[in-house]
Amino acid sequence: MTSTATQRTWDVVVWNDPVTPMSVVVVVFRRIFGYSTGRCTQLMLRVHHEGRAVVWSGRRERAEEYCVRVQVAGLRCTVEVTA
Amino acid sequence: MARLFARQRGGGVLVRLNELGRSLVLDAARRVATAERGEEPAWAALLASPVDPSRADDPLVTLGRQREMASNAELVVLTAHEERLTDAEAWAWLSTLQVALRGLADEHAVTDEDALAAAPPEVHERVQALQALLFALASCL
């Protein structure tokens, strides 16, 4: 039987900050998530303009692994249940 | 003006920093390594950032993150005077400089553009220097 908790999906959320260069955000997204430069740029702009962006969604364990990798790269990042 | 970093055809990154630039990198890496040992209280919030703010993080996850940040910073200390970096070393430089930049911003309560503009000149100058290094390095990765 699958519990409700394991059926949920989790979002990896990256938050804006006032000092990080935009190009660094793009490089970090490309390296960690393997997205194209165009997609990374779109996500970076969403972070910049909206204050945050969901950059990946899926299983909780994987979301937490991604979050830690983004934090090690120095960006503000958390996980949360997909709304 | 020569670029501070250049991508090499066979892989890796050529470092063209002068001694001042290298000392800035070394100092940033040493501060991150020191912070990981708990000796930079002003950086504690950054280094203890929650993964999931709705619950207490798994201590193993926190420890793993701490080890990886420290290992990156130590690699930067070891390679701060190298002329060429492997891709892994260049990634450690980028990550460590970025952590140092965020740590500096947190330490001086730079939470938005206005706070950055109002920061003391020496903080502003240091933020700009780290940003310039990060910008140049990111263009090679």
Backbone of each chain as ProteinMPNN parsed JSONL, in Angstrom:
{"seq_chain_A": "MTSTATQRTWDVVVWNDPVTPMSVVVVVFRRIFGYSTGRCTQLMLRVHHEGRAVVWSGRRERAEEYCVRVQVAGLRCTVEVTA", "coords_chain_A": {"N_chain_A": [[0.857, -1.193, 0.0], [0.504, 2.25, -0.746], [1.442, 5.137, 0.939], [-0.093, 8.365, 1.58], [1.857, 10.26, 1.976], [4.106, 9.314, 0.55], [3.142, 9.449, -1.979], [3.073, 12.073, -2.599], [4.515, 14.833, -4.407], [7.626, 16.575, -4.422], [9.01, 19.836, -4.378], [11.954, 21.424, -5.565], [13.145, 24.41, -4.549], [14.569, 27.416, -5.566], [15.892, 30.391, -4.254], [15.911, 33.971, -4.553], [18.75, 36.173, -4.193], [20.616, 39.118, -3.205], [23.223, 39.292, -4.183], [24.35, 37.264, -5.783], [25.819, 36.546, -8.915], [24.049, 36.491, -12.034], [24.946, 34.764, -14.051], [26.244, 32.783, -12.661], [24.186, 31.409, -11.428], [22.972, 30.252, -13.645], [25.014, 28.52, -14.549], [25.223, 26.79, -12.355], [22.673, 25.585, -12.323], [22.772, 24.274, -14.801], [24.857, 22.471, -14.478], [24.052, 20.898, -12.255], [21.386, 20.048, -12.724], [21.398, 19.394, -15.372], [20.082, 20.735, -17.392], [19.279, 22.54, -20.464], [21.077, 25.471, -21.608], [19.3, 27.509, -22.287], [16.93, 26.829, -20.878], [17.918, 26.948, -18.286], [18.508, 29.653, -18.13], [15.96, 30.773, -18.323], [14.845, 29.824, -15.913], [16.577, 31.038, -14.087], [15.937, 33.724, -14.547], [13.327, 33.729, -13.659], [13.714, 33.27, -10.926], [15.054, 35.637, -10.329], [13.171, 37.668, -10.958], [10.772, 36.914, -9.706], [11.464, 36.196, -7.206], [11.712, 33.578, -6.397], [11.946, 30.2, -7.662], [10.621, 27.134, -8.827], [12.686, 24.527, -9.466], [12.931, 21.871, -9.902], [10.943, 18.903, -9.642], [9.684, 16.096, -7.835], [10.412, 12.879, -6.416], [10.782, 12.813, -2.839], [13.321, 12.148, -1.611], [15.106, 12.44, -3.705], [14.681, 15.103, -4.31], [15.676, 16.308, -2.007], [18.347, 15.59, -2.196], [19.123, 16.994, -4.499], [18.672, 19.589, -3.565], [20.599, 19.867, -1.522], [22.914, 19.725, -3.079], [22.67, 22.066, -4.556], [22.793, 23.914, -2.483], [25.411, 23.448, -1.587], [26.714, 24.538, -3.699], [26.342, 27.131, -3.131], [23.952, 28.553, -3.454], [20.716, 29.852, -2.425], [18.419, 27.561, -1.287], [15.632, 25.378, -0.911], [13.415, 22.612, -0.006], [10.009, 21.723, -0.668], [6.59, 20.601, -0.226], [4.836, 19.904, -3.2], [2.523, 22.263, -4.288]], "CA_chain_A": [[0.0, 0.0, 0.0], [1.301, 3.47, -0.805], [0.874, 6.183, 1.803], [-0.282, 9.67, 0.946], [3.124, 10.994, 2.036], [5.023, 8.918, -0.511], [2.547, 9.798, -3.276], [3.269, 13.497, -2.857], [5.772, 15.229, -5.056], [8.343, 17.64, -3.708], [9.637, 20.834, -5.249], [13.214, 22.067, -5.188], [12.903, 25.842, -4.76], [15.741, 28.29, -5.444], [15.472, 31.735, -3.825], [16.749, 35.092, -5.003], [19.53, 36.923, -3.203], [21.034, 40.344, -3.901], [24.637, 39.362, -4.574], [24.799, 36.208, -6.698], [25.742, 36.892, -10.348], [23.084, 35.682, -12.785], [25.604, 33.701, -14.816], [26.574, 31.698, -11.739], [22.959, 30.627, -11.254], [22.794, 29.455, -14.872], [26.023, 27.448, -14.55], [24.875, 25.821, -11.299], [21.511, 24.811, -12.799], [23.169, 23.414, -15.921], [25.702, 21.376, -13.983], [23.367, 20.009, -11.302], [20.159, 19.445, -13.268], [21.641, 18.971, -16.748], [19.176, 21.427, -18.319], [19.911, 23.362, -21.508], [21.374, 26.838, -21.168], [18.07, 28.302, -22.424], [16.026, 26.548, -19.758], [18.554, 27.475, -17.07], [18.371, 31.109, -18.15], [14.547, 31.062, -17.978], [14.662, 29.589, -14.474], [17.318, 32.083, -13.381], [15.173, 34.976, -14.643], [12.161, 33.591, -12.767], [14.228, 33.507, -9.566], [15.403, 37.058, -10.21], [12.002, 38.552, -11.018], [9.675, 36.502, -8.806], [12.014, 35.925, -5.878], [11.935, 32.139, -6.24], [11.477, 29.373, -8.779], [10.706, 25.681, -8.675], [13.619, 24.112, -10.512], [12.798, 20.424, -10.109], [9.899, 18.29, -8.81], [9.711, 14.634, -7.892], [10.471, 12.168, -5.138], [11.358, 13.606, -1.757], [14.748, 11.89, -1.39], [15.856, 13.041, -4.83], [14.571, 16.561, -4.156], [16.606, 16.726, -0.945], [19.722, 15.461, -2.729], [19.356, 18.151, -5.383], [18.718, 20.799, -2.735], [21.913, 19.925, -0.866], [23.93, 20.041, -4.097], [22.539, 23.5, -4.88], [23.303, 24.655, -1.32], [26.877, 23.34, -1.592], [27.172, 25.484, -4.729], [26.232, 28.475, -2.573], [22.678, 29.242, -3.716], [19.657, 29.633, -1.422], [17.557, 26.512, -1.838], [14.883, 24.555, 0.047], [12.416, 21.75, -0.631], [8.66, 21.843, -0.097], [5.597, 19.766, -0.901], [4.239, 20.575, -4.358], [1.202, 22.817, -3.931]], "C_chain_A": [[0.896, 1.248, 0.0], [0.658, 4.54, 0.049], [0.742, 7.487, 1.026], [1.045, 10.418, 0.888], [4.051, 10.606, 0.886], [4.46, 9.225, -1.891], [2.796, 11.265, -3.627], [4.53, 13.72, -3.696], [6.336, 16.431, -4.306], [9.022, 18.552, -4.71], [10.989, 21.254, -4.684], [13.056, 23.542, -5.558], [14.204, 26.62, -4.578], [15.252, 29.716, -5.222], [16.453, 32.795, -4.305], [17.608, 35.611, -3.852], [20.169, 38.09, -3.947], [22.459, 40.341, -4.429], [25.078, 38.339, -5.63], [24.712, 36.634, -8.162], [24.799, 35.932, -11.096], [23.76, 34.513, -13.505], [25.992, 32.523, -13.932], [25.36, 30.797, -11.55], [22.742, 29.717, -12.462], [23.762, 28.273, -14.89], [25.674, 26.376, -13.527], [23.69, 24.962, -11.75], [21.931, 23.808, -13.887], [23.952, 22.205, -15.41], [24.902, 20.39, -13.116], [22.157, 19.314, -11.933], [20.324, 18.979, -14.718], [20.708, 19.62, -17.756], [19.97, 22.175, -19.387], [20.172, 24.767, -20.956], [20.12, 27.717, -21.237], [17.123, 28.091, -21.256], [16.597, 27.103, -18.45], [18.384, 28.99, -16.987], [16.937, 31.51, -17.78], [14.316, 30.907, -16.478], [15.367, 30.671, -13.66], [16.527, 33.393, -13.39], [13.925, 34.923, -13.753], [12.582, 33.833, -11.312], [14.436, 35.0, -9.355], [14.158, 37.945, -10.118], [10.92, 38.206, -10.006], [10.172, 36.171, -7.403], [12.288, 34.465, -5.615], [11.482, 31.408, -7.5], [11.603, 27.904, -8.397], [11.579, 25.174, -9.82], [13.573, 22.614, -10.783], [11.678, 19.926, -9.21], [9.988, 16.779, -8.937], [9.783, 14.042, -6.502], [11.24, 12.971, -4.083], [12.878, 13.413, -1.596], [15.595, 12.559, -2.474], [15.84, 14.569, -4.709], [15.562, 17.049, -3.099], [18.061, 16.621, -1.413], [20.064, 16.658, -3.621], [19.521, 19.428, -4.554], [20.085, 20.949, -2.077], [22.992, 20.285, -1.882], [23.885, 21.528, -4.467], [23.067, 24.343, -3.718], [24.829, 24.598, -1.262], [27.467, 24.3, -2.629], [26.914, 26.93, -4.314], [24.946, 29.224, -2.871], [21.69, 28.969, -2.587], [18.657, 28.652, -2.0], [16.874, 25.754, -0.707], [14.024, 23.559, -0.74], [11.079, 21.981, 0.053], [7.714, 20.934, -0.876], [5.002, 20.556, -2.061], [2.818, 21.024, -4.007], [0.102, 22.166, -4.763]], "O_chain_A": [[1.925, 1.28, 0.675], [-0.531, 4.824, -0.092], [1.362, 7.687, -0.018], [1.342, 11.112, -0.085], [4.711, 11.469, 0.306], [5.205, 9.261, -2.87], [2.74, 11.654, -4.793], [5.463, 12.916, -3.693], [5.614, 17.185, -3.654], [9.535, 18.114, -5.739], [11.144, 21.417, -3.474], [12.86, 23.883, -6.725], [14.865, 26.494, -3.547], [14.336, 30.191, -5.893], [17.651, 32.549, -4.443], [17.234, 35.501, -2.685], [20.26, 38.068, -5.175], [22.87, 41.309, -5.071], [26.091, 38.547, -6.299], [23.643, 37.044, -8.615], [24.762, 34.732, -10.822], [23.215, 33.41, -13.561], [26.061, 31.389, -14.404], [25.485, 29.572, -11.517], [22.374, 28.552, -12.312], [23.369, 27.151, -15.211], [25.815, 25.184, -13.802], [23.707, 23.744, -11.576], [21.502, 22.654, -13.887], [23.74, 21.075, -15.85], [25.071, 19.177, -13.242], [21.932, 18.126, -11.7], [19.478, 18.247, -15.232], [20.554, 19.111, -18.867], [21.168, 22.412, -19.239], [19.567, 25.186, -19.969], [19.896, 28.56, -20.368], [16.578, 29.048, -20.706], [15.87, 27.651, -17.621], [18.147, 29.541, -15.912], [16.723, 32.458, -17.024], [13.675, 31.749, -15.849], [14.828, 31.163, -12.668], [16.45, 34.087, -12.376], [13.518, 35.93, -13.173], [11.885, 34.519, -10.564], [14.043, 35.555, -8.329], [14.101, 38.86, -9.297], [10.229, 39.092, -9.503], [9.37, 35.895, -6.511], [13.032, 34.14, -4.69], [10.722, 31.95, -8.303], [12.557, 27.491, -7.738], [11.255, 25.364, -10.992], [14.117, 22.143, -11.782], [11.477, 20.467, -8.122], [10.321, 16.247, -9.996], [9.285, 14.619, -5.536], [12.192, 13.692, -4.382], [13.623, 14.383, -1.462], [16.638, 13.152, -2.203], [16.84, 15.238, -4.968], [16.21, 18.081, -3.278], [18.896, 17.458, -1.07], [21.139, 17.25, -3.514], [20.408, 20.24, -4.819], [20.662, 22.037, -2.077], [23.892, 21.068, -1.577], [24.921, 22.163, -4.664], [23.714, 25.367, -3.938], [25.472, 25.592, -0.923], [28.575, 24.81, -2.459], [27.233, 27.854, -5.062], [24.848, 30.415, -2.575], [21.812, 27.972, -1.877], [18.108, 28.879, -3.078], [17.479, 25.517, 0.338], [13.914, 23.643, -1.963], [11.026, 22.387, 1.214], [7.985, 20.548, -2.013], [4.7, 21.74, -1.92], [2.019, 20.243, -3.491], [-1.072, 22.501, -4.605]]}, "seq_chain_B": "MARLFARQRGGGVLVRLNELGRSLVLDAARRVATAERGEEPAWAALLASPVDPSRADDPLVTLGRQREMASNAELVVLTAHEERLTDAEAWAWLSTLQVALRGLADEHAVTDEDALAAAPPEVHERVQALQALLFALASCL", "coords_chain_B": {"N_chain_B": [[41.758, 43.888, -22.374], [43.06, 41.07, -20.709], [41.302, 38.023, -20.192], [40.269, 36.811, -16.985], [40.028, 34.122, -16.531], [40.392, 31.292, -18.651], [38.93, 29.02, -20.878], [40.248, 25.841, -21.632], [41.231, 24.04, -24.565], [41.607, 21.243, -24.385], [40.186, 20.673, -22.132], [39.558, 21.764, -18.769], [40.675, 24.763, -16.994], [42.391, 27.773, -17.578], [44.206, 29.846, -15.424], [44.49, 33.249, -14.968], [45.009, 35.034, -12.987], [46.391, 37.729, -11.023], [48.675, 38.177, -8.246], [47.196, 39.508, -6.313], [44.561, 38.852, -6.961], [44.679, 36.104, -6.588], [45.212, 35.997, -3.879], [42.864, 36.931, -2.9], [41.129, 34.87, -3.603], [42.257, 32.798, -2.107], [41.93, 33.764, 0.502], [39.136, 33.855, 0.645], [38.532, 31.124, 0.43], [39.792, 30.119, 2.702], [38.268, 31.343, 4.661], [35.793, 30.12, 4.276], [36.472, 27.484, 4.895], [37.194, 27.833, 7.553], [34.781, 28.7, 8.583], [33.301, 26.388, 8.314], [34.319, 24.936, 10.376], [33.049, 26.026, 12.428], [33.965, 28.451, 13.28], [33.249, 30.93, 12.425], [30.967, 32.689, 13.421], [29.141, 34.521, 12.319], [28.49, 33.486, 9.901], [26.988, 31.333, 10.368], [24.216, 30.966, 9.943], [23.991, 30.766, 7.177], [25.475, 28.447, 6.66], [24.024, 26.609, 8.023], [21.682, 26.382, 6.703], [18.318, 25.358, 6.267], [17.179, 22.316, 4.71], [14.593, 21.352, 4.371], [12.377, 23.505, 5.497], [10.133, 22.927, 7.0], [10.543, 20.954, 8.803], [12.841, 19.263, 11.097], [16.1, 18.873, 9.846], [17.679, 15.91, 8.522], [20.407, 14.781, 10.321], [22.535, 13.504, 9.045], [22.37, 14.355, 6.442], [22.914, 17.063, 6.766], [25.512, 16.907, 7.745], [26.797, 15.745, 5.563], [26.579, 17.791, 3.66], [28.099, 19.769, 4.908], [30.63, 18.556, 4.943], [31.135, 18.389, 2.208], [31.225, 21.07, 1.416], [33.42, 21.926, 2.943], [35.399, 20.308, 1.877], [35.522, 21.233, -0.76], [36.421, 23.867, -0.249], [38.925, 23.346, 0.89], [40.207, 22.189, -1.268], [40.384, 24.391, -2.939], [42.133, 26.002, -1.458], [44.42, 24.462, -1.711], [44.901, 24.65, -4.44], [45.177, 27.284, -5.092], [47.319, 28.659, -6.198], [47.779, 27.549, -8.621], [48.342, 27.343, -12.19], [46.731, 26.147, -14.012], [43.518, 24.67, -13.879], [41.714, 21.668, -13.216], [38.487, 20.562, -14.45], [36.968, 19.776, -12.246], [38.324, 21.029, -10.165], [37.942, 23.699, -10.896], [35.195, 23.873, -10.602], [35.024, 23.544, -7.832], [36.251, 25.918, -7.078], [34.381, 27.798, -8.044], [32.077, 27.134, -6.513], [33.026, 27.529, -3.893], [33.818, 30.236, -3.882], [31.334, 31.36, -4.31], [29.935, 30.566, -2.004], [31.467, 31.983, -0.172], [30.894, 34.589, -0.979], [28.122, 34.765, -0.409], [28.306, 34.34, 2.337], [29.702, 36.603, 3.169], [27.823, 38.562, 2.48], [25.691, 37.863, 4.186], [26.923, 38.232, 6.643], [27.139, 40.983, 6.763], [24.549, 41.784, 6.735], [23.378, 42.124, 4.212], [20.688, 42.05, 2.625], [19.112, 42.853, 0.571], [18.95, 44.858, -2.49], [19.089, 47.55, -1.692], [20.303, 47.406, 0.81], [22.752, 46.475, 0.021], [23.696, 48.636, -1.448], [23.955, 50.432, 0.615], [25.941, 49.399, 2.142], [29.151, 49.401, 3.904], [31.994, 50.944, 2.242], [34.243, 49.197, 1.989], [33.123, 46.679, 2.219], [31.385, 46.656, 0.081], [33.231, 46.847, -1.978], [34.589, 44.431, -1.711], [32.537, 42.601, -2.159], [32.021, 43.2, -4.832], [34.449, 42.465, -5.973], [34.517, 39.684, -5.536], [32.247, 39.011, -6.995], [33.106, 39.706, -9.564], [35.141, 37.831, -10.004], [33.624, 35.472, -9.897], [31.865, 35.873, -12.025], [33.638, 35.887, -14.174], [34.726, 33.316, -13.984], [32.456, 31.699, -14.238], [31.862, 32.073, -16.9], [33.528, 30.335, -18.154], [32.734, 27.809, -17.601]], "CA_chain_B": [[42.161, 43.312, -21.094], [43.021, 39.601, -20.74], [40.287, 37.44, -19.317], [40.849, 36.269, -15.753], [40.051, 32.67, -16.694], [40.148, 30.902, -20.049], [38.644, 27.601, -21.08], [41.265, 25.215, -22.461], [40.656, 23.122, -25.561], [41.627, 19.857, -23.905], [39.481, 20.591, -20.849], [40.193, 22.53, -17.696], [40.601, 26.228, -17.036], [43.645, 28.491, -17.369], [43.999, 30.934, -14.445], [45.376, 34.375, -15.28], [44.91, 35.999, -11.89], [47.641, 38.186, -10.422], [48.805, 37.769, -6.837], [46.088, 40.092, -5.547], [43.381, 38.03, -7.231], [44.869, 34.795, -5.956], [45.1, 36.136, -2.421], [41.422, 37.078, -2.628], [40.577, 33.504, -3.694], [42.774, 32.043, -0.959], [41.283, 34.276, 1.718], [37.732, 33.42, 0.62], [38.495, 29.682, 0.71], [40.149, 29.917, 4.115], [37.119, 31.75, 5.495], [34.759, 29.068, 4.178], [36.967, 26.335, 5.664], [37.104, 28.223, 8.969], [33.351, 28.733, 8.93], [32.844, 25.009, 8.446], [34.737, 24.434, 11.689], [32.24, 26.736, 13.424], [34.72, 29.59, 13.815], [32.748, 32.174, 11.804], [29.575, 32.681, 13.873], [28.276, 35.345, 11.467], [28.137, 32.705, 8.725], [26.311, 30.117, 10.826], [22.884, 30.822, 9.329], [24.187, 30.304, 5.801], [25.972, 27.079, 6.638], [23.025, 25.724, 8.624], [20.423, 26.582, 5.967], [17.519, 24.132, 6.254], [16.786, 21.735, 3.422], [13.13, 21.427, 4.431], [12.094, 24.365, 6.653], [8.96, 22.484, 7.758], [10.91, 19.922, 9.78], [14.278, 19.216, 11.389], [16.822, 18.132, 8.808], [18.42, 14.7, 8.861], [21.793, 15.181, 10.64], [23.482, 12.961, 8.057], [22.315, 15.242, 5.269], [23.612, 18.289, 7.164], [26.932, 16.582, 7.84], [27.291, 15.534, 4.198], [26.714, 19.107, 3.027], [29.225, 20.435, 5.558], [31.868, 17.912, 4.474], [31.382, 18.717, 0.798], [31.65, 22.478, 1.355], [34.778, 22.001, 3.497], [36.323, 19.669, 0.944], [35.701, 22.193, -1.862], [37.25, 24.989, 0.222], [40.303, 22.855, 1.062], [40.759, 22.007, -2.617], [40.728, 25.731, -3.44], [43.353, 26.419, -0.756], [45.54, 23.701, -2.293], [45.134, 24.969, -5.864], [45.056, 28.744, -5.277], [48.434, 29.217, -6.975], [47.948, 26.776, -9.859], [48.084, 28.074, -13.438], [45.646, 25.444, -14.698], [42.624, 23.909, -13.008], [40.842, 20.681, -13.856], [37.089, 20.999, -14.352], [36.519, 19.561, -10.863], [38.908, 22.096, -9.34], [37.276, 24.957, -11.255], [33.867, 23.827, -9.974], [35.247, 23.796, -6.399], [36.51, 27.36, -6.965], [33.113, 28.526, -8.226], [31.21, 26.871, -5.363], [33.595, 28.13, -2.687], [33.718, 31.699, -3.996], [29.922, 31.709, -4.166], [29.618, 30.439, -0.57], [32.133, 33.113, 0.493], [30.124, 35.799, -1.321], [26.882, 34.744, 0.39], [28.685, 34.492, 3.749], [30.027, 38.018, 3.354], [26.555, 39.308, 2.425], [24.96, 37.577, 5.428], [27.662, 38.828, 7.771], [26.897, 42.424, 6.789], [23.096, 41.983, 6.606], [23.032, 42.555, 2.851], [19.549, 41.188, 2.29], [18.488, 43.325, -0.676], [19.774, 45.8, -3.266], [19.29, 48.774, -0.912], [21.298, 47.118, 1.846], [24.045, 46.372, -0.652], [24.112, 50.005, -1.783], [24.26, 51.144, 1.861], [27.026, 48.709, 2.864], [30.411, 50.163, 3.944], [32.732, 50.835, 0.979], [35.136, 48.03, 1.921], [32.277, 45.495, 1.99], [30.913, 46.8, -1.295], [34.375, 46.561, -2.846], [34.875, 42.991, -1.62], [31.431, 41.93, -2.863], [32.229, 43.393, -6.275], [35.623, 41.681, -6.393], [34.098, 38.273, -5.608], [31.31, 38.899, -8.129], [33.881, 39.759, -10.812], [35.794, 36.52, -10.145], [32.585, 34.482, -10.199], [31.369, 36.142, -13.378], [34.67, 35.453, -15.126], [34.866, 31.86, -13.924], [31.224, 31.092, -14.768], [31.871, 32.139, -18.367], [34.374, 29.241, -18.658], [32.225, 26.495, -17.155]], "C_chain_B": [[42.024, 41.78, -21.162], [41.949, 39.099, -19.786], [40.975, 36.78, -18.118], [40.976, 34.745, -15.807], [39.806, 32.363, -18.168], [39.938, 29.392, -20.123], [39.731, 27.013, -21.973], [40.642, 24.184, -23.38], [40.564, 21.681, -25.047], [40.865, 19.649, -22.602], [40.237, 21.363, -19.79], [40.167, 24.032, -17.954], [41.974, 26.823, -16.738], [43.357, 29.676, -16.432], [44.991, 32.049, -14.727], [45.332, 35.439, -14.186], [46.296, 36.452, -11.448], [47.641, 37.795, -8.94], [47.661, 38.302, -5.987], [44.818, 39.246, -5.715], [43.485, 36.676, -6.545], [44.75, 34.891, -4.435], [43.635, 36.315, -2.016], [40.745, 35.69, -2.635], [40.975, 32.698, -2.45], [42.079, 32.468, 0.331], [39.825, 33.807, 1.79], [37.63, 31.938, 0.988], [38.824, 29.407, 2.168], [38.985, 30.284, 5.034], [36.014, 30.707, 5.448], [35.189, 27.858, 5.012], [36.86, 26.612, 7.166], [35.657, 28.194, 9.435], [32.815, 27.327, 9.127], [33.267, 24.391, 9.767], [34.005, 25.172, 12.807], [32.919, 27.971, 13.979], [34.332, 30.918, 13.155], [31.271, 32.279, 12.174], [28.625, 33.46, 12.953], [27.805, 34.568, 10.227], [27.292, 31.484, 9.077], [24.973, 29.889, 10.128], [22.996, 30.281, 7.91], [24.551, 28.82, 5.779], [24.976, 26.09, 7.226], [21.677, 25.877, 7.926], [19.616, 25.291, 5.95], [17.291, 23.624, 4.832], [15.267, 21.814, 3.31], [12.755, 22.242, 5.671], [10.921, 23.878, 7.502], [9.3, 21.414, 8.793], [12.418, 19.972, 10.028], [14.971, 18.376, 10.321], [17.495, 16.893, 9.373], [19.883, 15.107, 9.134], [22.811, 14.657, 9.64], [23.54, 13.822, 6.805], [23.114, 16.51, 5.561], [25.125, 18.049, 7.195], [27.545, 16.405, 6.449], [27.511, 16.857, 3.483], [27.947, 19.831, 3.572], [30.557, 19.87, 5.055], [32.195, 18.322, 3.047], [31.847, 20.162, 0.647], [33.095, 22.606, 1.838], [35.782, 21.418, 2.51], [36.565, 20.56, -0.275], [36.655, 23.316, -1.448], [38.704, 24.553, 0.375], [40.982, 22.645, -0.293], [41.168, 23.363, -3.213], [42.004, 26.237, -2.769], [44.57, 25.739, -1.405], [45.884, 24.134, -3.71], [45.163, 26.474, -6.146], [46.179, 29.341, -6.122], [48.708, 28.438, -8.271], [47.658, 27.653, -11.079], [46.937, 27.447, -14.22], [44.842, 24.648, -13.696], [41.922, 22.832, -13.823], [39.407, 21.207, -13.74], [36.572, 20.856, -12.913], [37.058, 20.655, -9.949], [38.234, 23.434, -9.623], [35.877, 25.011, -10.631], [33.992, 24.092, -8.46], [35.522, 25.281, -6.17], [35.19, 28.133, -7.04], [32.23, 28.363, -6.979], [31.719, 27.593, -4.124], [33.514, 29.656, -2.726], [32.272, 32.155, -3.806], [29.483, 31.609, -2.7], [30.234, 31.626, 0.187], [31.378, 34.42, 0.242], [28.849, 35.879, -0.486], [27.192, 34.941, 1.877], [28.98, 35.947, 4.07], [28.747, 38.862, 3.394], [25.755, 39.106, 3.722], [25.606, 38.283, 6.619], [27.357, 40.318, 7.9], [25.431, 42.761, 6.507], [22.706, 42.568, 5.25], [21.918, 41.632, 2.36], [18.826, 41.645, 1.029], [19.4, 44.359, -1.344], [20.077, 47.079, -2.474], [20.368, 48.571, 0.153], [22.687, 47.011, 1.236], [24.585, 47.773, -0.969], [24.559, 50.757, -0.531], [25.418, 50.511, 2.636], [28.285, 49.577, 2.876], [31.214, 49.931, 2.662], [33.602, 49.586, 0.88], [34.349, 46.74, 1.674], [31.806, 45.493, 0.539], [32.016, 46.385, -2.276], [34.663, 45.054, -2.871], [33.789, 42.178, -2.338], [31.66, 42.03, -4.367], [33.411, 42.573, -6.794], [35.247, 40.198, -6.522], [33.14, 38.059, -6.779], [32.072, 38.872, -9.452], [34.58, 38.42, -11.066], [34.776, 35.461, -10.549], [32.071, 34.64, -11.628], [32.362, 35.608, -14.411], [34.789, 33.929, -15.15], [33.64, 31.168, -14.525], [31.233, 31.081, -16.296], [32.717, 31.016, -18.974], [33.791, 27.879, -18.347], [30.938, 26.109, -17.877]], "O_chain_B": [[41.003, 41.261, -21.613], [41.721, 39.67, -18.72], [42.09, 36.268, -18.216], [41.886, 34.156, -15.223], [39.091, 33.098, -18.849], [40.668, 28.608, -19.517], [40.099, 27.626, -22.974], [39.656, 23.535, -23.03], [39.562, 20.997, -25.256], [40.898, 18.559, -22.032], [41.441, 21.586, -19.92], [39.7, 24.497, -18.994], [42.636, 26.435, -15.776], [42.388, 30.41, -16.627], [46.201, 31.821, -14.725], [45.593, 36.614, -14.447], [47.255, 35.681, -11.486], [46.707, 37.156, -8.456], [47.208, 37.637, -5.056], [44.104, 38.964, -4.751], [42.51, 36.167, -5.993], [44.248, 33.974, -3.785], [43.224, 35.903, -0.931], [39.907, 35.389, -1.785], [40.154, 32.019, -1.834], [41.69, 31.631, 1.145], [39.341, 33.415, 2.852], [36.755, 31.542, 1.758], [38.199, 28.553, 2.798], [38.746, 29.627, 6.047], [35.369, 30.436, 6.461], [34.385, 27.278, 5.742], [36.483, 25.737, 7.945], [35.348, 27.726, 10.53], [31.978, 27.091, 9.998], [32.65, 23.432, 10.231], [34.296, 24.973, 13.986], [32.517, 28.492, 15.019], [35.029, 31.918, 13.322], [30.407, 31.993, 11.344], [27.453, 33.108, 12.822], [26.831, 34.957, 9.583], [26.925, 30.698, 8.204], [24.636, 28.762, 9.766], [22.198, 29.443, 7.491], [24.011, 28.044, 4.99], [25.057, 24.888, 6.973], [20.642, 25.537, 8.499], [20.164, 24.23, 5.65], [17.221, 24.403, 3.881], [14.723, 22.273, 2.306], [12.81, 21.72, 6.785], [10.731, 24.366, 8.615], [8.439, 21.013, 9.576], [13.168, 20.617, 9.295], [14.491, 17.308, 9.942], [17.836, 16.838, 10.554], [20.525, 15.711, 8.274], [23.839, 15.294, 9.409], [24.593, 13.998, 6.193], [23.888, 16.976, 4.725], [25.909, 18.878, 6.733], [28.661, 16.854, 6.188], [28.508, 17.032, 2.783], [28.728, 20.419, 2.824], [31.492, 20.62, 4.777], [33.35, 18.572, 2.704], [32.745, 20.455, -0.143], [33.899, 23.305, 1.223], [36.873, 21.957, 2.326], [37.688, 20.636, -0.772], [37.573, 23.671, -2.188], [39.617, 25.304, 0.029], [42.178, 22.892, -0.444], [42.18, 23.461, -3.907], [42.859, 26.831, -3.427], [45.608, 26.367, -1.617], [47.031, 24.002, -4.139], [45.172, 26.889, -7.305], [46.012, 30.415, -6.701], [49.729, 28.641, -8.927], [46.846, 28.576, -11.019], [46.256, 28.123, -14.991], [45.391, 24.031, -12.784], [41.574, 23.053, -14.983], [39.146, 22.174, -13.023], [35.832, 21.71, -12.425], [36.351, 21.15, -9.071], [37.983, 24.214, -8.704], [35.431, 26.069, -10.186], [33.155, 24.786, -7.882], [35.073, 25.844, -5.172], [34.917, 29.002, -6.213], [31.702, 29.344, -6.456], [30.939, 28.199, -3.389], [33.181, 30.292, -1.725], [32.016, 33.205, -3.217], [28.746, 32.466, -2.211], [29.602, 32.2, 1.074], [31.242, 35.251, 1.14], [28.531, 36.928, 0.075], [26.45, 35.615, 2.591], [28.565, 36.462, 5.108], [28.605, 39.755, 4.229], [25.213, 40.059, 4.281], [24.927, 38.849, 7.476], [27.321, 40.856, 9.007], [25.108, 43.875, 6.095], [21.81, 43.407, 5.161], [22.169, 40.584, 1.765], [18.014, 40.902, 0.477], [20.472, 44.688, -0.835], [21.176, 47.626, -2.567], [21.221, 49.431, 0.372], [23.678, 47.404, 1.852], [25.769, 48.054, -0.782], [25.436, 51.617, -0.601], [25.827, 51.032, 3.674], [28.482, 50.395, 1.977], [31.135, 48.859, 2.062], [33.695, 48.978, -0.186], [34.835, 45.824, 1.01], [31.828, 44.464, -0.137], [31.773, 45.679, -3.255], [34.944, 44.483, -3.925], [34.081, 41.201, -3.028], [31.507, 41.044, -5.088], [33.378, 42.054, -7.909], [35.613, 39.541, -7.497], [33.216, 37.044, -7.471], [31.729, 38.108, -10.354], [34.61, 37.933, -12.196], [35.034, 34.65, -11.439], [31.87, 33.658, -12.342], [31.978, 34.966, -15.389], [34.935, 33.329, -16.214], [33.77, 30.17, -15.234], [30.671, 30.177, -16.914], [32.637, 30.768, -20.177], [34.33, 26.872, -18.806], [30.384, 25.04, -17.62]]}, "name": "protein", "num_of_chains": 2, "seq": "MTSTATQRTWDVVVWNDPVTPMSVVVVVFRRIFGYSTGRCTQLMLRVHHEGRAVVWSGRRERAEEYCVRVQVAGLRCTVEVTAMARLFARQRGGGVLVRLNELGRSLVLDAARRVATAERGEEPAWAALLASPVDPSRADDPLVTLGRQREMASNAELVVLTAHEERLTDAEAWAWLSTLQVALRGLADEHAVTDEDALAAAPPEVHERVQALQALLFALASCL"}
